[in-house]
Amino acid sequence: MGIDLPKCLLEISGKRLIDICIESLTKEGFRQFVFLVGHMHEHVMRHVGYGRKYGIEINYSIDPANVLGWGKGKALKHALQNNAINRSMRSIIVFPDDIIMEDGIYSAFLAQHLRAVRRHGVLASTVLVAETEYPYGVATVKGNGIISNFTEKPLIEKPTSTGVYALEPGVYDIIDEQIDLDEPGPVEFESAVFPMLAKKQKLFGFFIPTNKWLPINTLKEYEHATKVLIIKNQTLHKDNYPI
């Protein structure tokens, strides 16, 4: 977007993305946070501090200074190695550059994850939406090259991960085994761990309505999320206005 700041510090509807994320979690009682930070981490640490203004506790795991673009997998393994993550505790992973638009989602997700752990012995869960918008126009083309149907940005009916995960401590051992910090290039946690868990039927999916997830990966998505939040805030203000 042409802004020399970590993505999580972008402002949307008067608030930083990271503040929206923290506030959503603290409303539901979460108090212990670990931030995995890398490039330009000093901006994040300056803004967030050690959690006093939010009423939370924060630990940091900072990627090595000579590394750029480790990927989430390497960042998680590094945090485990430097004891920023408590290996005896389950964790919820949230990326503060998307927005979940509903109170109580994280608590409901955790409750369903724990139920799946008891009933099915799962090791991890992910928050899903049932469909997602395909970012391009899609054409149906006849053999003679004539387009018989065209749909701009259709909704694709495939369960899509929102990037919110719950992990049991057993997943940390898998991270240790599957992710090599010396491997060249970034390693994504999802591609290194989730296919293995899915194959063993140890991965659970928790669905939320599609319109409750606002991914922010492009300027268009940023502008759309801004409009949605403005409308939401105006509605809240109207509902709370004394008659």
Residue pairs with C-beta under 8 A, 6 or more apart in sequence:
1 10
1 219
1 222
3 10
5 40
5 43
6 37
6 39
6 40
6 41
6 43
6 44
7 17
7 97
7 216
8 16
8 17
8 18
8 21
8 44
8 96
8 97
9 16
9 17
9 18
9 43
9 44
9 47
10 16
10 17
10 97
10 216
10 222
11 17
12 20
12 99
12 216
12 222
12 225
12 226
12 229
13 226
13 229
13 230
13 233
15 23
16 47
17 96
17 97
17 99
17 216
18 44
18 47
18 48
18 96
20 96
20 99
21 94
21 96
21 99
22 33
22 48
22 54
22 56
22 96
23 54
24 100
24 103
24 105
24 106
25 33
25 94
25 106
26 54
26 55
26 56
27 103
28 103
28 104
28 106
28 107
29 107
30 56
30 92
30 106
31 55
31 56
31 57
32 56
32 57
33 51
33 56
33 57
33 58
33 59
34 58
34 59
34 60
34 61
34 79
34 84
34 85
34 91
35 44
35 48
35 58
35 59
35 60
35 61
36 61
36 63
36 72
36 75
36 76
36 78
36 79
36 84
37 44
37 45
37 60
37 61
37 62
37 63
38 62
38 63
38 67
38 68
38 70
38 75
39 63
39 68
39 69
41 60
41 62
41 63
45 60
48 54
48 58
49 58
50 57
50 58
51 57
51 58
59 84
60 84
61 75
61 78
61 79
61 82
61 84
61 85
63 70
63 74
63 75
63 78
64 78
67 74
69 185
69 186
70 78
70 186
70 187
71 185
71 186
71 187
71 188
71 189
72 188
72 189
72 190
73 175
73 178
73 179
73 186
73 187
73 188
73 189
73 191
73 192
73 193
74 179
74 181
74 186
74 187
76 85
76 175
76 179
76 189
77 175
77 176
77 179
77 181
78 181
79 85
80 87
80 172
80 175
80 176
85 91
85 172
87 169
87 172
88 169
89 169
90 166
90 167
90 168
90 169
91 166
91 167
92 106
92 109
92 110
92 164
92 165
92 166
92 167
93 163
93 164
93 165
93 166
93 167
93 189
94 106
94 163
94 164
95 163
95 164
97 216
97 217
98 162
98 163
98 213
98 214
98 215
98 216
99 213
99 214
99 216
99 225
99 229
100 106
100 127
100 162
100 164
100 208
100 212
100 213
100 214
101 211
101 212
101 213
101 214
101 228
101 232
102 208
102 209
102 212
105 127
105 208
105 212
106 164
108 206
109 125
109 127
109 164
109 166
109 206
110 166
112 125
112 204
112 206
113 122
113 125
113 166
113 204
113 206
116 122
116 125
116 204
117 123
117 168
120 201
120 204
121 202
122 168
122 197
122 201
122 202
122 203
122 204
123 167
123 168
123 170
123 171
123 174
123 197
123 202
123 203
124 165
124 166
124 167
124 168
124 171
124 193
124 194
124 197
124 202
124 203
124 204
125 165
125 166
125 203
125 204
125 205
125 206
126 161
126 162
126 164
126 165
126 166
126 194
126 203
126 204
126 205
126 206
127 161
127 162
127 163
127 164
127 165
127 206
127 207
127 208
128 159
128 160
128 161
128 162
128 205
128 206
128 207
128 208
129 159
129 160
129 162
129 207
129 208
129 209
129 210
129 212
129 213
130 157
130 159
130 207
130 210
131 155
131 156
131 157
131 158
131 160
131 210
132 155
132 156
132 158
132 160
132 210
133 153
133 154
133 155
133 156
134 153
134 154
134 155
134 156
135 153
135 218
136 153
137 150
137 151
137 152
137 153
138 150
138 151
138 154
139 147
139 149
139 150
140 147
140 148
140 149
140 150
141 147
141 148
142 148
155 210
159 205
159 207
161 190
162 208
162 213
162 215
171 193
171 197
174 193
174 196
174 197
175 189
175 192
175 193
178 192
178 193
178 196
179 187
179 189
179 192
180 187
194 203
197 203
214 221
214 224
214 225
214 228
215 221
216 222
216 225
